[in-house]
Amino acid sequence: MFFKQFATKEASLSYFFGCATYARAIAVDVVAGDEAWFVEEARKAGVQITHVIDTHVHADHYSGGRRLAEMLGTSYCLHEFDQGKVGFAFEPLRDGQKLDLGNVQVEVLHTPGHTPDSVCLLVSDLRRGETPWFVITGDTLFVGAVGRPDLAGKEREMSGQLYDSLHAKLLGLPADLEIYPGHQAGSVCGVGLSGKPSSTIGFEKRWNPALSMAREDFIVELTREIPPHPADMDRIVAANIAA
């Protein structure tokens, strides 16, 4: 397996990884303006990017995912929730779906809460074994924090969904499993994010305060002080869902 984390604008983190043996790769959460970086990395690695995935429709930055997919003639992917909600065709992802990159296998986990369409990507390298190696958590779980639940305008409902997603889909994974989030400190997509760009499930369960709360306490805490929306959020979302 090869793996690269790319720190970009708005404290965002993008990802490029895959299987060199089968020459297949995935690009995740590409920010507009960074498309050429992924094209060049794929060229240097001698691989084809088979899927370009956004872990959700972003509200804090313009996505470069669709443009990269068009440049490469490959699939642009969102969770199936977004069917009929965006103005373009995409490859729908469903919970539990497996993406085959050869020795690298990716399982889609639907984790609504930050947004209704949020997904995480659980990644295994069969050359190491079938046990997952890491999970890309998007805006569901950060280092030291969790995603904000208010962007869809249903704070309590989404907070409850986020709690359920975290506990049902992520916190039962192995303690030594690495997590790679969609943002680090400086992002407006959560409160209290660490500047550290990765962690493990076990470390977060021990030190991330949101993960030790009871469900109602979690909801109260996440809705107690809602930070301002990202600058130009409405315009950004409109662009990211437009035809």
N, C-alpha and C positions, 0 to 999 in steps of 0.2 A: 504493500500500500504506500502511496505517497499522499501527503497532507500538507496544506498550506492555509494559514489563517492570515487574512489581509485586513489590517486596520485602516479604516477609511473615514470619510466625513461624518459629522454628527455622532462621533464616538461609536460608530457602527463597526461591526466585525463581519466580514464576508469569508466564505470558505470555498476551497478548490481541493478536491481529493478524488481518489479512484484507484484503479488497478492497472499497474504498468504492464503486467503480463498480457492482459486482454485489451489493453489500450482504450479503456473506458473511464470516463470521469463525470463528476457532477459539480456544478457551480451553485452556490447557495447564497441568497440575499445579496445579490449584486447591486451596487449603488450606481445610479446614472453617472456616467463619466468614467467609470472604471472598466468598461467592457473590454477595452484593448488589453488591459492587464491579463484578463482571463484568456483571451485569444493567444497572447504571447506565451503564457504559461502552458497552455495546451500544446502549442507548437514545440516548445522546448522539451516537454515531456513525451512528445510523440503519441498523444492520445486524442480521442474524440470525446468531446463533451456531449453526452447522450441526454442529459436532463439539466435544465436550468430551473431551480426551485426558489420560490419565495416562501418563507415560512408563514407568511400572512400578508395581507394587503397593508403596506406600510403607511404610517401617518406622519412620520417625522422626516422622511427623505424620499426623493424621487427614485423609483426602482429602475435599474438598468437591465432587469431580467428579461423582459420581452425583447428589448433591442438586441441583447446578446444572443438570444435564441434565434432571432431573425437573421442575424449576421452569420450564424453557424448552420442555419437550416435544421435546427433541432427542436426538441420539445420544451415548451415553457409550462411549468407546473404550479398549480395552487391546489388547496384542498377543495374537494367537491362541493363544499358549502357555497363556494363562490359562483357556482353555475347559475346563470340568470341574474347575477348581481354585478357582473362586470360586462363591459361592452366588447369583448373579444373572445375568441376561442382559445382554450388552453387544455392541457392534459390534466384531468382531475385525479387527485390523489385521495385515497380512502384509508381509513384507519386499519392498520394491520397489513397493508399492502407491502410487498417486498420488491425492491428494485435490484436487479441483478447486474453487477458490474464485473462479473468474473469471480475472482477471489474475494472481492469486496461485496458485501451484501448490506442493503439499507432497508430498515423497516420503518414505515411511516406510523407515527403516533399522533392521533388527533388529540390536541390538548387545549380546548377552548377555555377562555378566561380573559386573557389580554385582549383578544379579539375572538369572535366565533369561529374563524377559520384557521386558528393557529395550529401549527404542527411542529413536532420535534422529529428528528431523524436519528434512529438508533443504528449504529454502524458496527459491523463485524468484519474481521479479516480472517478468512478461512485458513490462511496459512499459519495463523496463530492458534486457531481453534474456533469453535462455534460460539463461544462466549463473547458477547458484545464488548467492544474496545472503548467506544466513546459515544456520546449523544450530543448532537447539535440541538440546543434548546430554544433557539429563536428568542422571542421576548416572553417566554413562559417562565423560565428560571434563569436568573443572573447569578453572578458571584456576589454573595452577600445580600441579595434582594430578590424580589419577584416582579413580574410585569404589572404595570398599572392596569386597573380593570374598567376605567371610566370612558374610554374613547368611543365606545358604542352607545354611551348615554344610559346605561343600565348598571350602575355601579354595584349595587348589592347583588343582583342576579349574576353578574359576571364575576364578582369576587367569589361567590359560592362555586361557580363553575371552575374558576382557577384553582381553588382549594381542592376540589374533587380531582381535577386533572393532575395536579402535583402528587397527590397521595395515591391515586389509582395507577398512574402511568410512569412516574419517575422515581418516587422515593422508595419503591420496592426493588429497584434495580441494584446490582452489586455495589457495595460501598466504595470499591476502588475504581468504579467506572468513571472515566473522565467526562466532564461537561464542558462544552464550548458554547457560550451564549451569543446572542445577536448584538449585544452592546456591552460597553464598559463605562466606567465613571465619566460623567459629562453628558450622558444621554438623558433625555426627558421622558423616556419610556418606562422608567421605574424610579424609585426613591432609594437612595443609599447604596447605589451600585459601587462595587469595588473597582479599582483601576487594574486589578489583576485579570488577565484575559481568559483564564481557565481555572477549573477547580475539580473536585470529585464529588460524587453523591454523598459519600461519608462525611467529608469536610463540611459540606453545606448543611447536612442534617445536624451536625454538631454546633455550627457557628452561625448559620443563617437564622435570624430571630423569627422570621415568618414561618419557618417550617416546623417549629415546635408548638405553635398555637393550636388551640381547639378551633373548630370550624367557625363558630360565631365570633370568637375573639379575632380571628383572622379577618373576617368580613368587616368588623368594626374598625380594626386598625387600618385596613386598606382604604376605607371610605371616610376616615376621620379627617384627613387633610388632603384634599385632592389638589395636586399641583396644577399650574396653568397648562393648557393644551400646548402642544408643539406649535411653534410659529408657522403660520400659513398652512395649518393642518388641513383645512377644508380644500384648499387649492391642490395640495399634494395628493390627498386621497382621490380627488376628482381626476387628476392626471393619471394616477396609478390604476384606476378602473375604467378609464375612457377607451373607446374604440380607437 
